[in-house]
Amino acid sequence: MTADAGKHKTERQARYRRGHVSEYLAAAFLVAKGYRILARRFQSPAGEVDLVACRGKRLAFIEVKRRPTLEACEASIGNAQRQRIRRAAECWLARHARHRQHDICFDAIFLAAGKWPRHLPNSL
C-alpha cells in the first residue's frame, strides 16, 4: 500500500467515526427533546437515512450534518440527496407499515464546532 493510499484510508476511517459520533449526538439530542429513535443508518437500495425518530404522531426522517459552520451544514444538502432520503424513507415505510398513519416529516440536524445541535424540522 502506498503512503497516499494509507493516508486516504485513515482519513476515510476518521470521517466514518466522526459520522457515527455525530449521529449519536444527534440521537441523544432528539431523545432529550422527547423523540424515540426507531432506526439509525437505515440503508436501502434507494439510499440511506441517518435517523428515523418518532414523537407522538410525528415520524421524522433525519439527515445529520457535521461541518465547521452551520452555513456549511446547510450548503452540504443538495436536491439529489433530498430525493435519495425521500426514496429511502419510502422503503423504510414499506417495511414498517404500522407507521404509515403518522405525520411524515423530513428534518435535518446540524452540528457545528462550539454550537448546540440545531434541529430543523421539515427542512428537507
C-alpha positions, -999 to +999 in steps of 0.1 A: +000+000+000+014+034-009+017+062+016-011+081-002-034+051-001-028+046+036-034+083+043-067+082+023-078+051+042-070+067+075-090+099+066-119+078+054-120+059+087-118+091+107-148+105+087-167+073+093-160+076+131-170+113+131-202+104+113-211+078+140-203+102+168-223+130+151-253+107+147-250+095+183-250+132+195-280+140+173-299+109+186-292+119+222-303+155+214-336+141+200-342+118+229-338+148+252-365+165+231-389+136+237-382+116+205-379+078+203-352+066+179-366+039+157-336+034+133-300+045+128-283+045+095-312+028+077-299+016+043-320+006+013-312+003-024-326+038-028-303+055-003-297+060+034-314+078+063-293+087+092-320+086+119-357+077+120-374+091+151-409+094+164-426+117+189-463+113+193-478+110+157-447+127+142-424+104+123-392+122+112-366+110+087-335+129+097-303+138+079-274+147+103-246+170+090-215+180+108-194+208+094-172+236+107-202+261+105-239+259+104-239+276+069-216+248+056-240+222+070-269+238+052-249+241+019-240+204+021-275+191+014-284+192-022-316+183-041-302+149-052-296+140-015-331+151-005-345+128-032-324+099-020-336+104+016-372+105+005-369+073-016-351+056+014-379+068+037-405+051+013-385+019+016-385+022+054-422+028+055-428-002+032-411-024+059-428-007+088-464-002+077-477+005+112-461+039+110-478+050+078-505+067+098-480+091+113-473+126+101-442+121+079-415+148+082-381+153+068-357+170+092-321+180+094-298+183+124-267+204+120-237+201+142-210+228+141-180+233+163-188+252+195-226+253+188-255+234+202-271+210+177-296+227+155-328+207+147-346+220+116-380+203+113-394+199+078-363+213+062-356+187+036 
